[in-house]
Amino acid sequence: MVVALGAAVDRHGMRDEIVHLICSGGFYGAERMLLDHCRYVPGRHRVIFLKTPDSLSQRFLAAGVECLHARGLKDLLLELRRRPGLINAHNFRGQVFAWVCAGLLKLPLALTQHGFTPRSLKQRLYMQIALHMGGSRRVRRIACVAQSIAKLYMRAGTPPAKLDVIPNGLPPYAAPPRQVAAPLVGFVGRLDAEKGPDLFLDAVLPLCRQRPELQAVLLGEGRKTAALRARIDAAGLDGRIHLAGYQNDMAAWFARISVLALSSRAEGTPMVLLEAMRAGTPIVAFAVGGVPDMIEDGVNGLLAAPGDTEALSARIERLLADPQLAGHLASAGYLRQSRDYDLATLAKRWRCFYALAREGAPC
């Protein structure tokens, strides 16, 4: 349900409420994580969106998650005067607003850090501010989705005892059977520089020229769409490399994709990898961010050095040429996801995180 800002509420149980604060432009990895988190991690969760499209809040509402929009700091302060038990802030803008409100209202504050993308001066400045905020006494605990993120906080001076590494997880799900009719290499993610769709093309264009039967698909939307389309058209491969746009039903695509190639320049714990592992889809990826925590080269996927598109291409070709190896790695990936990235199991760690953040109480 949508709750009016500042509406009177029964204060019974408010002490246990967790308010999630996030500013977002769409339903991507952090938003997917948050939706599943609110649905499957025990506790009373509510989401406050800052400058977020209505379509995103509608998705949360349809899933039964209570949420509302705040237009700015004044709205946010008015809402948080209800004094929830804890604020959990996601992404940079949400964390800045939460840090200010927690200080003014003396509320307990925790951060969930999904990753950093310091590819520009502005982004590097944001990262430094976020690391500084995390180290302040106002922030009680920080959940990092990957060990590489926790290391950045520690290098910035945050006490290790304040940090928890809790990777993203997925709820139980019955994946449809795989239906690979023809070789198809897939990219899933925003078509922006951070996710490296241009690097994906660098890797698959030579393969498409070598293999007349091979097709590729980029699933997502973003600022690079026009440039990617121009490259595909210039290569004469518009009928074999498809820009399919944003997709709601990823399960059907994972069942068709022969190899998922993750070509990101920066990552935390990519939800797309977890979804592919759960679906039994073979994976090739750059070893960036938290990816090496998830994929062990030659065990449950194949890794290439960050940005090395020739190596990425060679590993895609290896799995296309060896279906038995691809099947073996995919089976190992499925087992790894169900064992280490299951949301029901990770929920126990989240309960401990919230207990420590709220009261410093042992879990």
Secondary structure as UniProt FT lines:
FT   TURN            5..6
FT   TURN            12..13
FT   HELIX           14..16
FT   STRAND          17..23
FT   HELIX           29..40
FT   STRAND          44..50
FT   HELIX           54..62
FT   TURN            63..64
FT   STRAND          66..70
FT   HELIX           73..80
FT   TURN            81..82
FT   STRAND          86..90
FT   HELIX           92..105
FT   STRAND          109..113
FT   HELIX           121..135
FT   TURN            137..138
FT   STRAND          139..144
FT   HELIX           147..155
FT   TURN            156..157
FT   HELIX           160..162
FT   STRAND          163..165
FT   STRAND          184..188
FT   HELIX           193..195
FT   HELIX           197..210
FT   TURN            212..213
FT   STRAND          215..219
FT   TURN            223..224
FT   HELIX           225..234
FT   TURN            235..236
FT   TURN            238..240
FT   STRAND          241..245
FT   HELIX           250..256
FT   STRAND          259..262
FT   HELIX           271..279
FT   STRAND          283..286
FT   TURN            289..290
FT   HELIX           291..294
FT   TURN            298..300
FT   STRAND          301..304
FT   TURN            306..307
FT   HELIX           309..321
FT   HELIX           323..340
FT   HELIX           343..359
//
